[in-house]
Structure formats: structure tokens, C-alpha cells
Amino acid sequence: MFEDSPCEGFQPGRLETYALEFSKAIGPSGNGIIIVRAGEHGSLTTQHAAKSVWLPPYYEPSAVKVIDPTGGGNTYLGGFIAGWKASGDIHEASMYGNVAASFAIEQIGLPSCEVSDGEEIWNGTRVMERLAEYRARLSSTGKK
């Protein structure tokens, strides 16, 4: 991880090895959660007591809706916490994180938000509809 020579390209297996090692030292009894926000490569979430979860980003890197990635990773973390609170499952929480990040990168600055009938609408899209669409897409690829 802290080598003098740069790595050749993105190495998800190596990143996962480091994350699992770090997770052993975090939280009570070494069951902390490690989240690696990997931008165009998606996200890795691991917990020593559970398996690692690699999920693709909501948008492909070349998507025209991706305007500015600034803040996407931090927004992912907020979405992850909301998903963790709702489910207690790292896979589900990771999906929430990727969907939340998708709203943050669709424009420069903050996304627009409104509430209609008790449901959040970000950038004109219902959050839970986007989550359902992402979940279905992952399911069709065997990721959930």
C-alpha cells in the first residue's frame, strides 16, 4: 500500500486484501467496517465478520449525466449510513451509498431536493425508485 514504486493500474484484489486486514483492527472484537470509495471502479465494503462487497457505481464512467464527481465519495458515506440504519446489511447499505453518490455527481454544486407525499425527490428523481432500479440492475448481473 505504501510502496515506493507506483502500482500498475487498478488492482481490486490487492485493495480488498488491505481492506480486510484493516477491518480486523477496527471496532469491538475486530468487526469494524471498511469502506473504499473507488470512483469509477465503484465501491468496496468489507467487514471482518462478513464477506467483501464490490459494487459498480450507479453511472458508468462515460455517462453524460456525470457532470462533476466532487463530493460523490462523501455523499456515498451519508447514503451508506442511511442504508446501514435501515438494514444493518453492508450490501444493502453499499447500494444506498452508490445511489446517493449518483445524485451528487449530476451537477456542479448541491443537487436539488424536494419532498412530495413524504418521499424525497433529488434532481427530479424519486430516491427509492432509483434504488429499486439499481437493485434490479445488480440482480440481473448476479451482484444481488
N, CA, C and O of each residue as an XYZ file, in Angstrom:
576
protein
N       0.816     -1.198      0.000
C       0.000      0.000      0.000
C       0.860      1.262      0.000
O       0.565      2.213     -0.724
N       1.919      1.276      0.806
C       2.768      2.459      0.888
C       4.136      2.158      0.281
O       5.173      2.451      0.875
N       4.117      1.573     -0.902
C       5.354      1.215     -1.572
C       5.945      2.433     -2.271
O       5.244      3.406     -2.551
N       7.245      2.364     -2.548
C       7.912      3.456     -3.246
C       7.556      3.498     -4.733
O       7.478      4.575     -5.323
N       7.342      2.335     -5.333
C       7.040      2.313     -6.760
C       5.524      2.274     -6.972
O       4.812      1.596     -6.232
N       5.029      3.000     -7.981
C       3.591      3.026     -8.237
C       3.091      1.682     -8.760
O       3.844      0.938     -9.387
N       1.826      1.375     -8.503
C       1.201      0.142     -8.972
C       0.835      0.269    -10.439
O       0.647      1.372    -10.953
N       0.737     -0.854    -11.097
C       0.314     -0.887    -12.490
C      -1.203     -1.004    -12.528
O      -1.733     -2.099    -12.337
N      -1.909      0.081    -12.768
C      -3.364      0.048    -12.905
C      -4.107     -0.249    -11.618
O      -3.517     -0.395    -10.547
N      -5.390     -0.331    -11.755
C      -6.281     -0.591    -10.622
C      -6.221     -2.073    -10.265
O      -6.377     -2.930    -11.134
N      -5.995     -2.373     -8.991
C      -5.848     -3.750     -8.537
C      -6.855     -4.052     -7.429
O      -6.521     -3.955     -6.248
N      -8.080     -4.417     -7.797
C      -9.120     -4.624     -6.787
C      -8.793     -5.717     -5.777
O      -9.119     -5.575     -4.598
N      -8.159     -6.796     -6.206
C      -7.813     -7.867     -5.274
C      -6.852     -7.405     -4.197
O      -6.992     -7.754     -3.025
N      -5.892     -6.629     -4.602
C      -4.912     -6.095     -3.656
C      -5.576     -5.132     -2.669
O      -5.297     -5.158     -1.470
N      -6.452     -4.290     -3.195
C      -7.187     -3.342     -2.356
C      -8.056     -4.083     -1.337
O      -8.136     -3.693     -0.173
N      -8.696     -5.144     -1.788
C      -9.538     -5.947     -0.896
C      -8.714     -6.595      0.215
O      -9.156     -6.652      1.363
N      -7.525     -7.082     -0.120
C      -6.639     -7.672      0.883
C      -6.296     -6.654      1.968
O      -6.350     -6.966      3.158
N      -5.946     -5.441      1.556
C      -5.627     -4.390      2.528
C      -6.847     -4.052      3.390
O      -6.732     -3.913      4.607
N      -8.016     -3.920      2.752
C      -9.226     -3.564      3.491
C      -9.567     -4.624      4.535
O      -9.909     -4.293      5.670
N      -9.474     -5.890      4.154
C      -9.758     -6.965      5.112
C      -8.788     -6.930      6.281
O      -9.180     -7.154      7.426
N      -7.534     -6.651      5.997
C      -6.535     -6.576      7.063
C      -6.846     -5.429      8.027
O      -6.780     -5.598      9.244
N      -7.183     -4.265      7.476
C      -7.541     -3.123      8.321
C      -8.799     -3.415      9.144
O      -8.886     -3.004     10.301
N      -9.769     -4.118      8.560
C     -11.037     -4.359      9.255
C     -10.854     -5.190     10.516
O     -11.669     -5.104     11.435
N      -9.795     -5.995     10.573
C      -9.537     -6.821     11.753
C      -9.191     -5.985     12.979
O      -9.357     -6.437     14.112
N      -8.710     -4.773     12.751
C      -8.255     -3.932     13.853
C      -9.256     -2.848     14.224
O      -8.959     -2.013     15.079
N     -10.432     -2.836     13.606
C     -11.395     -1.759     13.826
C     -12.655     -2.303     14.481
O     -13.135     -3.385     14.141
N     -13.173     -1.543     15.414
C     -14.434     -1.893     16.061
C     -14.244     -2.919     17.159
O     -13.186     -3.535     17.288
N     -15.296     -3.087     17.948
C     -15.224     -4.085     19.018
C     -15.040     -5.484     18.421
O     -15.733     -5.856     17.474
N     -14.127     -6.232     18.966
C     -13.844     -7.599     18.515
C     -13.388     -7.669     17.066
O     -13.503     -8.716     16.430
N     -12.874     -6.566     16.540
C     -12.378     -6.563     15.176
C     -13.450     -6.747     14.122
O     -13.191     -7.344     13.077
N     -14.657     -6.243     14.377
C     -15.736     -6.400     13.395
C     -16.152     -5.065     12.776
O     -17.312     -4.871     12.415
N     -15.193     -4.154     12.660
C     -15.476     -2.861     12.058
C     -15.705     -2.974     10.560
O     -15.434     -4.008      9.950
N     -16.201     -1.909      9.986
C     -16.494     -1.869      8.555
C     -15.488     -0.947      7.874
O     -15.222      0.159      8.344
N     -14.941     -1.417      6.773
C     -14.044     -0.618      5.949
C     -14.769     -0.334      4.642
O     -15.295     -1.243      4.000
N     -14.791      0.930      4.255
C     -15.401      1.346      3.000
C     -14.311      1.993      2.151
O     -13.623      2.914      2.592
N     -14.170      1.498      0.938
C     -13.233      2.083     -0.007
C     -14.064      2.639     -1.154
O     -14.706      1.894     -1.894
N     -14.039      3.955     -1.289
C     -14.753      4.607     -2.388
C     -13.770      4.687     -3.542
O     -12.755      5.378     -3.466
N     -14.087      3.971     -4.612
C     -13.126      3.825     -5.693
C     -13.570      4.517     -6.978
O     -13.186      4.099     -8.070
N     -14.373      5.567     -6.858
C     -14.763      6.375     -8.011
C     -15.362      5.557     -9.130
O     -16.356      4.858     -8.933
N     -14.762      5.641    -10.305
C     -15.288      4.950    -11.482
C     -15.265      3.431    -11.348
O     -15.888      2.733    -12.148
N     -14.553      2.908    -10.343
C     -14.491      1.470    -10.104
C     -15.560      1.011     -9.115
O     -15.666     -0.182     -8.834
N     -16.347      1.935     -8.588
C     -17.409      1.580     -7.650
C     -16.955      1.676     -6.210
O     -16.238      2.599     -5.822
N     -17.385      0.710     -5.431
C     -17.058      0.743     -4.006
C     -16.798     -0.661     -3.489
O     -17.343     -1.647     -3.987
N     -15.952     -0.717     -2.479
C     -15.664     -1.948     -1.752
C     -16.067     -1.702     -0.315
O     -15.652     -0.716      0.295
N     -16.871     -2.593      0.223
C     -17.232     -2.532      1.633
C     -16.908     -3.892      2.215
O     -17.299     -4.921      1.665
N     -16.199     -3.896      3.318
C     -15.846     -5.162      3.936
C     -15.957     -5.060      5.446
O     -15.734     -4.010      6.050
N     -16.305     -6.172      6.017
C     -16.378     -6.294      7.463
C     -15.758     -7.647      7.783
O     -16.085     -8.649      7.147
N     -14.881     -7.677      8.750
C     -14.133     -8.904      9.038
C     -15.083    -10.096      9.223
O     -14.766    -11.209      8.805
N     -16.227     -9.869      9.838
C     -17.158    -10.958     10.109
C     -18.011    -11.326      8.892
O     -18.704    -12.344      8.918
N     -17.976    -10.532      7.845
C     -18.792    -10.787      6.654
C     -17.892    -10.786      5.421
O     -16.708    -10.459      5.501
N     -18.468    -11.153      4.289
C     -17.663    -11.122      3.066
C     -17.573     -9.706      2.518
O     -18.328     -8.819      2.918
N     -16.651     -9.512      1.608
C     -16.481     -8.211      0.976
C     -17.535     -8.009     -0.107
O     -17.975     -8.959     -0.753
N     -17.927     -6.758     -0.289
C     -18.932     -6.410     -1.291
C     -18.332     -5.384     -2.241
O     -18.028     -4.262     -1.836
N     -18.162     -5.763     -3.498
C     -17.748     -4.841     -4.559
C     -18.991     -4.517     -5.365
O     -19.646     -5.426     -5.874
N     -19.323     -3.265     -5.492
C     -20.457     -2.857     -6.321
C     -19.989     -1.820     -7.336
O     -19.138     -0.985     -7.031
N     -20.543     -1.875     -8.535
C     -20.194     -0.865     -9.535
C     -20.846      0.465     -9.163
O     -21.810      0.489     -8.398
N     -20.332      1.556     -9.691
C     -21.004      2.836     -9.441
C     -22.367      2.829    -10.135
O     -22.606      2.026    -11.036
N     -23.240      3.714     -9.718
C     -24.553      3.802    -10.359
C     -24.386      4.143    -11.833
O     -25.031      3.541    -12.692
N     -23.520      5.110    -12.126
C     -23.278      5.528    -13.502
C     -21.990      4.918    -14.030
O     -21.016      4.767    -13.293
N     -21.992      4.572    -15.300
C     -20.761      4.190    -15.987
C     -19.890      5.441    -16.090
O     -20.425      6.549    -16.130
N     -18.573      5.299    -16.134
C     -17.699      6.478    -16.190
C     -17.992      7.434    -17.347
O     -17.783      8.639    -17.206
N     -18.465      6.934    -18.473
C     -18.717      7.796    -19.632
C     -20.142      8.352    -19.686
O     -20.510      8.987    -20.674
N     -20.941      8.129    -18.658
C     -22.338      8.575    -18.661
C     -22.429     10.097    -18.794
O     -21.685     10.828    -18.140
N     -23.333     10.561    -19.634
C     -23.473     12.004    -19.857
C     -24.034     12.719    -18.626
O     -23.869     13.932    -18.492
N     -24.689     11.991    -17.733
C     -25.241     12.622    -16.533
C     -24.172     12.936    -15.494
O     -24.431     13.695    -14.560
N     -22.974     12.368    -15.639
C     -21.889     12.654    -14.694
C     -21.277     13.992    -15.097
O     -20.591     14.107    -16.113
N     -21.547     14.997    -14.266
C     -21.080     16.357    -14.552
C     -19.843     16.698    -13.722
O     -18.858     17.212    -14.250
N     -19.899     16.409    -12.421
C     -18.795     16.771    -11.528
C     -18.724     15.754    -10.393
O     -19.643     15.695     -9.576
N     -17.659     14.949    -10.315
C     -17.568     13.926     -9.280
C     -17.262     14.468     -7.878
O     -17.254     13.712     -6.907
N     -17.013     15.765     -7.777
C     -16.694     16.352     -6.477
C     -17.821     16.082     -5.480
O     -18.981     16.395     -5.744
N     -17.476     15.509     -4.359
C     -18.453     15.253     -3.300
C     -19.143     13.907     -3.404
O     -19.871     13.520     -2.490
N     -18.932     13.185     -4.496
C     -19.583     11.889     -4.664
C     -19.205     10.892     -3.580
O     -20.068     10.188     -3.058
N     -17.932     10.827     -3.240
C     -17.485      9.884     -2.210
C     -18.042     10.199     -0.838
O     -18.446      9.297     -0.104
N     -18.067     11.477     -0.486
C     -18.628     11.846      0.817
C     -20.140     11.607      0.857
O     -20.688     11.202      1.882
N     -20.795     11.860     -0.263
C     -22.237     11.603     -0.334
C     -22.501     10.107     -0.224
O     -23.486      9.687      0.383
N     -21.621      9.308     -0.812
C     -21.719      7.857     -0.677
C     -21.782      7.479      0.815
O     -22.614      6.671      1.227
N     -20.893      8.077      1.607
C     -20.846      7.732      3.035
C     -22.155      8.052      3.747
O     -22.618      7.268      4.575
N     -22.752      9.195      3.431
C     -24.045      9.540      4.025
C     -25.115      8.552      3.627
O     -25.911      8.123      4.461
N     -25.139      8.182      2.343
C     -26.102      7.182      1.875
C     -25.868      5.826      2.515
O     -26.815      5.114      2.849
N     -24.595      5.472      2.685
C     -24.267      4.205      3.338
C     -24.841      4.169      4.755
O     -25.445      3.178      5.165
N     -24.647      5.249      5.489
C     -25.156      5.292      6.870
C     -26.676      5.151      6.894
O     -27.217      4.441      7.742
N     -27.373      5.822      5.968
C     -28.835      5.692      5.889
C     -29.223      4.241      5.594
O     -30.158      3.711      6.195
N     -28.505      3.605      4.673
C     -28.786      2.217      4.343
C     -28.447      1.264      5.469
O     -29.150      0.279      5.692
N     -27.366      1.558      6.181
C     -26.971      0.736      7.331
C     -28.025      0.843      8.430
O     -28.395     -0.155      9.048
N     -28.499      2.055      8.665
C     -29.533      2.260      9.686
C     -30.816      1.520      9.307
O     -31.482      0.951     10.172
N     -31.164      1.526      8.025
C     -32.397      0.875      7.564
C     -32.296     -0.648      7.550
O     -33.288     -1.342      7.772
N     -31.076     -1.175      7.285
C     -30.976     -2.614      7.058
C     -29.986     -3.369      7.949
O     -30.190     -4.550      8.232
N     -28.922     -2.704      8.391
C     -27.873     -3.399      9.142
C     -27.070     -4.352      8.263
O     -26.356     -5.214      8.777
N     -27.179     -4.205      6.940
C     -26.524     -5.098      5.990
C     -25.564     -4.299      5.125
O     -25.954     -3.286      4.544
N     -24.294     -4.747      5.028
C     -23.314     -3.949      4.281
C     -23.611     -3.915      2.787
O     -23.297     -2.924      2.126
N     -24.201     -4.959      2.243
C     -24.528     -4.964      0.813
C     -25.624     -3.941      0.519
O     -25.495     -3.136     -0.404
N     -26.686     -3.973      1.293
C     -27.789     -3.022      1.112
C     -27.309     -1.589      1.354
O     -27.644     -0.680      0.595
N     -26.532     -1.397      2.407
C     -26.016     -0.066      2.721
C     -25.118      0.453      1.596
O     -25.134      1.646      1.293
N     -24.342     -0.430      0.982
C     -23.481     -0.038     -0.140
C     -24.308      0.407     -1.343
O     -23.927      1.339     -2.051
N     -25.444     -0.261     -1.573
C     -26.329      0.166     -2.666
C     -26.874      1.564     -2.388
O     -26.912      2.404     -3.286
N     -27.291      1.816     -1.160
C     -27.756      3.153     -0.781
C     -26.647      4.178     -1.050
O     -26.906      5.261     -1.575
N     -25.413      3.823     -0.684
C     -24.293      4.737     -0.876
C     -24.062      5.079     -2.337
O     -23.874      6.247     -2.677
N     -24.075      4.076     -3.203
C     -23.855      4.332     -4.624
C     -24.983      5.153     -5.236
O     -24.734      6.003     -6.091
N     -26.209      4.912     -4.812
C     -27.333      5.703     -5.320
C     -27.220      7.149     -4.830
O     -27.429      8.082     -5.606
N     -26.894      7.339     -3.561
C     -26.732      8.702     -3.035
C     -25.651      9.451     -3.814
O     -25.838     10.610     -4.185
N     -24.529      8.790     -4.059
C     -23.436      9.422     -4.801
C     -23.880      9.816     -6.204
O     -23.424     10.827     -6.739
N     -24.765      9.027     -6.802
C     -25.212      9.331     -8.163
C     -25.893     10.691     -8.248
O     -25.763     11.388     -9.254
N     -26.610     11.069     -7.209
C     -27.278     12.374     -7.203
C     -26.274     13.520     -7.069
O     -26.457     14.595     -7.641
N     -25.214     13.271     -6.305
C     -24.226     14.328     -6.047
C     -23.412     14.693     -7.272
O     -22.945     15.826     -7.385
N     -23.234     13.756     -8.192
C     -22.330     13.992     -9.324
C     -23.051     14.436    -10.598
O     -22.425     14.579    -11.648
N     -24.358     14.651    -10.507
C     -25.140     15.028    -11.684
C     -25.104     16.516    -12.011
O     -25.676     16.934    -13.018
N     -24.458     17.306    -11.199
C     -24.400     18.749    -11.424
C     -23.216     19.322    -10.659
O     -22.577     18.626     -9.870
N     -22.937     20.572    -10.895
C     -21.936     21.278    -10.098
C     -22.679     21.845     -8.899
O     -23.700     22.514     -9.055
N     -22.177     21.581     -7.724
C     -22.839     22.052     -6.506
C     -23.825     21.023     -5.980
O     -23.790     19.845     -6.337
N     -24.705     21.512     -5.118
C     -25.656     20.619     -4.452
C     -26.792     20.206     -5.370
O     -27.245     21.000     -6.194
N     -27.259     18.965     -5.234
C     -28.429     18.555     -6.003
C     -29.681     19.238     -5.455
O     -29.717     19.652     -4.297
N     -30.700     19.350     -6.297
C     -31.965     19.921     -5.813
C     -32.733     18.849     -5.062
O     -32.669     17.669     -5.407
N     -33.456     19.264     -4.034
C     -34.200     18.320     -3.210
C     -35.570     18.874     -2.886
O     -35.726     20.057     -2.582
N     -36.554     18.005     -2.957
C     -37.894     18.352     -2.506
C     -38.508     17.105     -1.894
O     -37.998     15.999     -2.074
N     -39.584     17.284     -1.185
C     -40.309     16.164     -0.598
C     -41.734     16.231     -1.108
O     -42.388     17.271     -1.030
N     -42.211     15.106     -1.636
C     -43.575     15.024     -2.147
C     -44.221     13.772     -1.575
O     -43.720     12.665     -1.767
N     -45.331     13.947     -0.874
C     -46.027     12.828     -0.232
C     -45.100     12.033      0.678
O     -45.182     10.807      0.748
N     -44.222     12.741      1.371
C     -43.317     12.104      2.315
C     -42.137     11.395      1.676
O     -41.390     10.708      2.372
N     -41.947     11.542      0.367
C     -40.862     10.875     -0.334
C     -39.874     11.899     -0.883
O     -40.267     12.901     -1.479
N     -38.579     11.629     -0.671
C     -37.549     12.537     -1.162
C     -37.394     12.423     -2.675
O     -37.390     11.334     -3.247
N     -37.266     13.591     -3.294
C     -37.023     13.663     -4.735
C     -35.783     14.524     -4.929
O     -35.762     15.701     -4.569
N     -34.748     13.914     -5.506
C     -33.483     14.605     -5.745
C     -33.297     14.751     -7.248
O     -33.439     13.784     -7.997
N     -32.984     15.942     -7.677
C     -32.774     16.217     -9.109
C     -33.936     15.692     -9.953
O     -33.744     15.221    -11.073
N     -35.145     15.783     -9.393
C     -36.336     15.363    -10.120
C     -36.595     13.866    -10.129
O     -37.509     13.404    -10.812
N     -35.807     13.102     -9.386
C     -35.942     11.645     -9.370
C     -36.236     11.164     -7.956
O     -35.596     11.593     -6.996
N     -37.200     10.277     -7.841
C     -37.518      9.685     -6.537
C     -36.379      8.754     -6.113
O     -35.982      7.856     -6.855
N     -35.869      8.988     -4.918
C     -34.707      8.254     -4.428
C     -34.973      6.755     -4.398
O     -34.143      5.970     -4.857
N     -36.112      6.352     -3.869
C     -36.389      4.926     -3.741
C     -36.612      4.263     -5.100
O     -36.361      3.067     -5.246
N     -37.075      5.010     -6.085
C     -37.201      4.460     -7.442
C     -35.815      4.189     -8.026
O     -35.589      3.156     -8.656
N     -34.893      5.124     -7.813
C     -33.532      4.918     -8.321
C     -32.884      3.739     -7.615
O     -32.183      2.946     -8.243
N     -33.111      3.620     -6.317
C     -32.560      2.488     -5.569
C     -33.125      1.175     -6.117
O     -32.383      0.208     -6.289
N     -34.411      1.136     -6.387
C     -35.035     -0.080     -6.935
C     -34.457     -0.414     -8.310
O     -34.215     -1.581     -8.619
N     -34.239      0.608     -9.128
C     -33.675      0.400    -10.465
C     -32.245     -0.134    -10.355
O     -31.865     -1.045    -11.090
N     -31.458      0.427     -9.444
C     -30.078     -0.018     -9.247
C     -30.062     -1.463     -8.724
O     -29.270     -2.286     -9.183
N     -30.935     -1.757     -7.772
C     -31.029     -3.103     -7.210
C     -31.368     -4.115     -8.320
O     -30.783     -5.196     -8.381
N     -32.322     -3.750     -9.198
C     -32.706     -4.632    -10.305
C     -31.537     -4.837    -11.270
O     -31.302     -5.953    -11.734
N     -30.815     -3.779    -11.568
C     -29.657     -3.880    -12.457
C     -28.601     -4.804    -11.864
O     -28.023     -5.628    -12.571
N     -28.352     -4.664    -10.562
C     -27.371     -5.530     -9.911
C     -27.842     -6.984     -9.899
O     -27.053     -7.906    -10.103
N     -29.125     -7.171     -9.661
C     -29.696     -8.509     -9.637
C     -29.533     -9.201    -10.981
O     -29.258    -10.400    -11.034
N     -29.699     -8.456    -12.065
C     -29.570     -9.047    -13.394
C     -28.126     -9.432    -13.722
O     -27.882    -10.224    -14.632
N     -27.175     -8.870    -12.979
C     -25.764     -9.213    -13.198
C     -25.241    -10.167    -12.131
O     -24.063    -10.524    -12.134
N     -26.123    -10.581    -11.214
C     -25.723    -11.509    -10.160
C     -25.076    -10.871     -8.960
O     -24.547    -11.579     -8.103
N     -25.100     -9.528     -8.866
C     -24.475     -8.829     -7.732
C     -25.397     -8.766     -6.522
O     -24.929     -8.458     -5.426
N     -26.680     -9.045     -6.676
C     -27.617     -9.079     -5.545
C     -28.869     -9.794     -5.947
O     -29.788     -9.932     -5.139
